[in-house]
């Protein structure tokens, strides 16, 4: 599926999750409908820490069609680390990083290889 957009409500929720978990990272998986990221899925057993977050893939429901991932960078850096890119490779085609201070422009989307990808924000 070609992912070209994210619902504004989903993006707003990701930014709020970043603010609420700060200074710890959070991680979630994303799903989409008709090419638009629409849902954020928190997986039981996920761990957020000051320097990383982990999602236990053995806990992902079999019927969850994962489009990608989202996580926060409390330090405000909006570029993926080498560890992020390794995680991207196993978790879908679009990956969102939200960063401190978690305002409307404090996010970026990336391909599994870590290349920036433009996503339109839709109502």
N, CA and C of each residue as an Amber inpcrd file, in Angstrom:
protein
   369
   0.8450000  -1.1800000   0.0000000   0.0000000   0.0000000   0.0000000
   0.8880000   1.2400000   0.0000000   0.5630000   2.1860000  -0.8520000
   1.2990000   3.4410000  -0.9130000   0.7570000   4.3860000   0.1580000
   1.5840000   4.7420000   1.1160000   1.1830000   5.6190000   2.2150000
   1.5720000   7.0510000   1.8520000   0.5660000   7.9360000   1.7620000
   0.8460000   9.3030000   1.3370000   0.4240000  10.3690000   2.3470000
  -0.2770000   9.9600000   3.4270000  -0.8040000  10.9690000   4.3470000
  -0.9790000  10.3900000   5.7450000  -1.2030000  11.2940000   6.6860000
  -1.5370000  10.9260000   8.0610000  -2.7100000  11.7910000   8.5050000
  -3.6490000  11.1840000   9.2100000  -4.7540000  11.9690000   9.7600000
  -4.2120000  12.9190000  10.8190000  -4.7340000  14.1450000  10.8180000
  -4.2880000  15.1440000  11.7930000  -4.5070000  14.6410000  13.2180000
  -5.6110000  13.9480000  13.4680000  -5.8820000  13.4500000  14.8230000
  -4.8350000  12.4290000  15.2540000  -4.3540000  11.6050000  14.3290000
  -3.3110000  10.6270000  14.6620000  -1.9950000  11.3390000  14.9480000
  -1.6390000  12.3350000  14.1360000  -0.4140000  13.0950000  14.3690000
  -0.4940000  13.8410000  15.6970000  -1.6330000  14.4650000  15.9720000
  -1.7980000  15.1740000  17.2460000  -1.6300000  14.2210000  18.4280000
  -2.1580000  13.0010000  18.2970000  -2.0130000  12.0130000  19.3680000
  -0.5480000  11.6230000  19.5530000   0.1840000  11.4240000  18.4660000
   1.6120000  11.0810000  18.5820000   2.3850000  12.1950000  19.2880000
   2.1080000  13.4420000  18.9420000   2.7870000  14.5620000  19.5950000
   2.4260000  14.6250000  21.0750000   1.1590000  14.3740000  21.4100000
   0.7350000  14.3510000  22.8150000   1.4040000  13.2020000  23.5640000
   1.5420000  12.0510000  22.9090000   2.2180000  10.9160000  23.5460000
   3.6750000  11.2580000  23.8400000   4.3160000  11.9830000  22.9290000
   5.6850000  12.4240000  23.1670000   5.7800000  13.3350000  24.3780000
   4.8690000  14.3010000  24.4520000   4.8630000  15.2240000  25.6060000
   4.6300000  14.4610000  26.9050000   3.6640000  13.5540000  26.9060000
   3.2990000  12.8270000  28.1290000   4.3870000  11.8570000  28.5930000
   5.1380000  11.2900000  27.6610000   6.1730000  10.3290000  28.0570000
   7.5200000  10.9950000  28.3280000   7.6780000  12.2540000  27.9320000
   8.9390000  12.9820000  28.1060000   9.3770000  12.9790000  29.5760000
  10.6220000  12.6990000  29.9130000  11.8010000  12.5940000  29.0660000
  12.0960000  11.1650000  28.5870000  11.1420000  10.2850000  28.6940000
  11.3250000   8.9200000  28.2080000  10.7870000   8.8110000  26.7840000
  11.3510000   7.8990000  25.9990000  10.8440000   7.6270000  24.6610000
   9.6070000   6.7410000  24.7520000   8.7650000   6.8270000  23.7450000
   7.6860000   5.8670000  23.5780000   7.8260000   5.2510000  22.1900000
   7.2080000   4.1180000  21.9730000   7.1750000   3.4880000  20.6480000
   5.7890000   2.9060000  20.4260000   5.3300000   2.9810000  19.1910000
   4.0230000   2.4460000  18.8110000   4.0980000   1.9830000  17.3610000
   3.1270000   1.1870000  16.9670000   3.0230000   0.7490000  15.5820000
   1.8470000   1.4640000  14.9280000   1.9620000   1.6890000  13.6200000
   0.9720000   2.4450000  12.8710000   0.2290000   1.5440000  11.8950000
  -1.0440000   1.8520000  11.6770000  -1.8170000   1.1900000  10.6330000
  -2.4800000   2.2700000   9.7890000  -2.8760000   1.8770000   8.5630000
  -3.4270000   2.8380000   7.6110000  -4.6450000   2.2600000   6.9030000
  -5.4700000   3.1730000   6.4140000  -6.6000000   2.8220000   5.5640000
  -6.5160000   3.6800000   4.3120000  -6.6050000   3.0660000   3.1510000
  -6.6040000   3.7780000   1.8670000  -5.4260000   4.7350000   1.7340000
  -4.2510000   4.3140000   2.1970000  -3.0370000   5.1140000   2.0540000
  -2.8590000   6.2260000   3.0640000  -3.7260000   6.2510000   4.1000000
  -3.6480000   7.3020000   5.1180000  -3.4290000   6.6600000   6.4840000
  -2.3480000   7.0440000   7.1650000  -2.0950000   6.5530000   8.5210000
  -3.2260000   7.0640000   9.4110000  -3.8900000   6.1140000  10.0740000
  -5.0820000   6.4840000  10.8220000  -5.0830000   6.0040000  12.2670000
  -4.2950000   4.9800000  12.5720000  -4.3520000   4.3990000  13.9150000
  -2.9720000   4.2170000  14.5090000  -2.9000000   4.4440000  15.8260000
  -1.6920000   4.2150000  16.6130000  -1.9740000   3.0350000  17.5240000
  -1.0840000   2.0540000  17.5050000  -1.2780000   0.8280000  18.2730000
  -0.1740000   0.6760000  19.2980000  -0.5560000   0.7250000  20.5620000
   0.3900000   0.4740000  21.6460000   0.3850000  -1.0190000  21.9140000
   1.5470000  -1.6240000  21.8730000   1.6740000  -3.0660000  22.0110000
   2.0020000  -3.4020000  23.4640000   1.2560000  -4.3460000  24.0710000
   1.5550000  -4.7460000  25.4560000   3.0110000  -5.1910000  25.5900000
   3.6400000  -4.7480000  26.6590000   5.0270000  -5.1130000  26.9180000
   6.0450000  -4.1610000  26.3120000   5.5700000  -3.1270000  25.5940000
   6.5090000  -2.1410000  25.0470000   7.2000000  -1.4290000  26.1970000
   8.4560000  -1.0730000  25.9730000   9.2690000  -0.4530000  27.0100000
   9.7920000   0.8800000  26.4930000   9.6220000   1.9200000  27.2870000
  10.1710000   3.2260000  26.9450000  11.2230000   3.6150000  27.9630000
  12.3490000   4.0910000  27.4680000  13.4270000   4.5010000  28.3590000
  13.9380000   5.8760000  27.9790000  14.9640000   6.3260000  28.6800000
  15.5180000   7.6430000  28.4020000  16.3130000   7.6860000  27.1090000
  16.8090000   6.5330000  26.6460000  17.6250000   6.5240000  25.4400000
  17.0620000   5.6460000  24.3340000  16.0050000   4.8910000  24.6030000
  15.4440000   4.0260000  23.5670000  14.0580000   3.5480000  23.9850000
  13.3740000   2.9360000  23.0220000  12.0820000   2.3020000  23.2740000
  12.0570000   0.9980000  22.4890000  11.3520000   0.0120000  23.0160000
  11.3060000  -1.3030000  22.3820000   9.8690000  -1.7840000  22.2630000
   9.5740000  -2.4520000  21.1420000   8.2750000  -3.0620000  20.9160000
   8.4880000  -4.5710000  20.8060000   7.8150000  -5.3670000  21.6480000
   7.9570000  -6.8240000  21.5520000   7.0770000  -7.3730000  20.4180000
   7.6920000  -7.6920000  19.2880000   6.9290000  -8.1150000  18.1190000
   6.1680000  -9.4160000  18.3390000   6.5690000 -10.2150000  19.3150000
   5.8170000 -11.4380000  19.5990000   4.4430000 -11.1240000  20.1930000
   4.2170000  -9.8940000  20.6150000   2.9310000  -9.4860000  21.1860000
   2.0200000  -8.7830000  20.1710000   2.4980000  -8.5790000  18.9500000
   1.6960000  -7.9110000  17.9300000   0.6110000  -8.8690000  17.4440000
  -0.6520000  -8.4620000  17.4900000  -1.7230000  -9.3400000  17.0160000
  -1.5160000  -9.7340000  15.5490000  -1.8370000 -10.9630000  15.2230000
  -1.6390000 -11.4630000  13.8580000  -2.4500000 -10.6900000  12.8300000
  -3.6040000 -10.1700000  13.2110000  -4.4520000  -9.4630000  12.2510000
  -4.1470000  -7.9720000  12.1500000  -3.1140000  -7.5030000  12.8290000
  -2.7290000  -6.0930000  12.7620000  -1.8410000  -5.8910000  11.5400000
  -2.3370000  -5.1620000  10.5730000  -1.5800000  -4.9110000   9.3440000
  -0.7220000  -3.6630000   9.5450000   0.4960000  -3.8860000  10.0150000
   1.3920000  -2.7930000  10.4030000   1.8920000  -2.0550000   9.1670000
   1.7000000  -0.7400000   9.1970000   2.1630000   0.1490000   8.1360000
   3.5430000   0.7040000   8.4530000   3.8200000   0.8540000   9.7430000
   5.0830000   1.4420000  10.1550000   5.1160000   1.6400000  11.6500000
   5.9810000   2.5510000  12.0650000   6.1860000   2.7670000  13.4920000
   6.2320000   4.2560000  13.7990000   6.1200000   4.5470000  15.0740000
   6.2940000   5.9170000  15.5590000   7.0120000   5.8400000  16.8890000
   7.8980000   6.7770000  17.1190000   8.5310000   6.8760000  18.4230000
   9.0010000   8.3120000  18.6410000   9.3880000   8.5880000  19.8700000
   9.8050000   9.9400000  20.2170000  11.3090000  10.0090000  20.4260000
  11.8190000  11.2080000  20.2070000  13.2040000  11.5560000  20.5310000
  13.1410000  12.7270000  21.5100000  13.2090000  12.4540000  22.8160000
  13.1300000  13.5330000  23.8070000  14.2190000  14.5890000  23.6620000
  15.3250000  14.2530000  23.0000000  16.3940000  15.2370000  22.8030000
  16.0870000  16.2040000  21.6670000  14.9690000  15.9800000  20.9390000
  14.5640000  16.8850000  19.8750000  15.1320000  16.5750000  18.5060000
  16.0530000  15.6230000  18.4010000  16.6340000  15.2610000  17.1180000
  15.5850000  14.5760000  16.2560000  15.3690000  15.0980000  15.0600000
  14.3390000  14.5430000  14.1860000  14.9340000  13.7340000  13.0400000
  15.9930000  12.9910000  13.3380000  16.6110000  12.1040000  12.3620000
  16.8240000  10.7510000  13.0120000  16.6980000   9.6790000  12.2380000
  16.8330000   8.3360000  12.8150000  18.2830000   7.9820000  13.1410000
  18.4410000   7.2500000  14.2260000  19.7460000   6.6920000  14.5950000
  19.9470000   5.3890000  13.8280000  21.1220000   4.8120000  13.9370000
  21.3730000   3.5010000  13.3180000  20.4370000   2.4490000  13.9020000
  20.1770000   2.5190000  15.2150000  19.2470000   1.5710000  15.8520000
  17.8370000   1.7690000  15.3160000  17.4420000   3.0190000  15.0810000
  16.1220000   3.2830000  14.5030000  15.9960000   2.6270000  13.1370000
  16.9950000   2.7730000  12.3000000  16.9450000   2.2180000  10.9450000
  16.8730000   0.6920000  10.9910000  17.5500000   0.0700000  11.9370000
  17.4330000  -1.3950000  12.0830000  16.0040000  -1.7660000  12.4720000
  15.3760000  -0.9720000  13.3420000  13.9880000  -1.2060000  13.7370000
  13.0430000  -0.9540000  12.5600000  13.2900000   0.1040000  11.7960000
  12.4540000   0.4170000  10.6410000  12.3970000  -0.7610000   9.6670000
  13.5190000  -1.4380000   9.5010000  13.6120000  -2.5200000   8.5110000
  12.6410000  -3.6610000   8.7900000  12.1910000  -3.8070000  10.0300000
  11.3010000  -4.9240000  10.3750000   9.9000000  -4.4610000  10.7580000
   9.6010000  -3.1750000  10.5600000   8.3250000  -2.6860000  11.0850000
   7.5420000  -1.8060000  10.1140000   7.5760000  -2.1060000   8.8140000
   6.7130000  -1.3980000   7.8780000   7.4280000  -0.4270000   6.9670000
   6.6190000   0.3890000   6.2600000   7.1770000   1.2430000   5.2140000
   7.2540000   2.7340000   5.5680000   6.5910000   3.1600000   6.6370000
   6.6340000   4.5660000   7.0410000   6.8820000   4.6600000   8.5380000
   7.7920000   5.5630000   8.9040000   8.2330000   5.6580000  10.2960000
   8.2790000   7.1210000  10.7040000   7.5930000   7.4150000  11.7830000
   7.4830000   8.7960000  12.2490000   8.2720000   8.9620000  13.5410000
   9.0550000  10.0400000  13.5670000   9.7590000  10.4330000  14.7860000
   9.1850000  11.7750000  15.2080000   8.7370000  11.8580000  16.4710000
   8.3100000  13.1300000  17.0490000   9.3790000  13.5360000  18.0620000
   9.6430000  14.8390000  18.1480000  10.7100000  15.2920000  19.0420000
  10.3130000  16.4940000  19.8720000  11.0410000  16.6470000  20.9630000
  10.8540000  17.7750000  21.8710000  10.9740000  19.0730000  21.0820000
  10.1420000  20.0640000  21.2690000   9.1090000  20.2290000  22.2930000
   7.7210000  19.7160000  21.8750000   7.6440000  18.9080000  20.8300000
   6.4110000  18.2240000  20.4130000   5.3350000  19.1820000  19.9160000
   5.7750000  20.2110000  19.2110000   4.8310000  21.1380000  18.5800000
   4.3900000  20.6060000  17.2250000   3.5390000  21.3360000  16.5180000
   2.9730000  20.8480000  15.2620000   3.9970000  20.5680000  14.1630000
   5.1780000  21.1570000  14.2430000   6.2130000  20.9230000  13.2270000
   7.3540000  20.0340000  13.7210000   7.2170000  19.4720000  14.9160000
   8.2970000  18.6940000  15.5280000   8.1450000  17.1980000  15.2350000
   8.0910000  16.8670000  13.9440000   7.9750000  15.4750000  13.5350000
   8.5190000  15.3320000  12.1100000   8.9230000  14.1130000  11.7900000
   9.3830000  13.7800000  10.4430000   8.9860000  12.3410000  10.1590000
   8.8600000  12.0320000   8.8730000   8.5570000  10.6740000   8.4300000
   9.7320000  10.1680000   7.6040000  10.0000000   8.8500000   7.7160000
  11.1380000   8.2430000   7.0420000  10.7590000   6.9140000   6.3930000
  11.5290000   6.5560000   5.3740000  11.4230000   5.2400000   4.7460000
  12.1700000   4.2330000   5.6190000  12.0430000   2.9340000   5.3360000
  12.8060000   1.9460000   6.1160000  14.3230000   2.1570000   6.0450000
  14.8000000   2.7910000   4.9810000  16.2430000   3.0540000   4.8390000
  16.6740000   4.3320000   5.5510000  15.7250000   5.0690000   6.1220000
  16.0510000   6.3020000   6.8360000  16.0030000   7.5470000   5.9800000
  15.4600000   7.4440000   4.7690000  15.3260000   8.6190000   3.9090000
  14.0520000   9.3850000   4.2750000  14.1070000  10.7170000   4.3080000
  12.9020000  11.5010000   4.5910000  11.8080000  11.2410000   3.5600000
  10.5730000  11.1690000   4.0410000   9.4080000  10.9500000   3.1870000
   8.3780000  12.0220000   3.5510000   7.8010000  12.6400000   2.5550000
   6.7800000  13.6540000   2.7990000   5.4350000  12.9680000   3.0250000
   4.7640000  13.3700000   4.0870000   3.4000000  12.9120000   4.3590000
   2.5020000  14.1400000   4.4360000   1.3920000  14.0890000   3.7460000
   0.4020000  15.1440000   3.8620000  -0.4020000  14.9200000   5.1470000
  -0.7360000  15.9890000   5.8380000  -1.5860000  15.9110000   7.0260000
  -3.0100000  16.2260000   6.5650000  -3.9300000  15.2760000   6.7970000
  -5.3090000  15.4280000   6.3300000  -6.2720000  15.4150000   7.5180000
  -7.4390000  16.0860000   7.3510000  -8.4250000  16.1130000   8.4460000
  -8.9550000  14.7270000   8.7970000
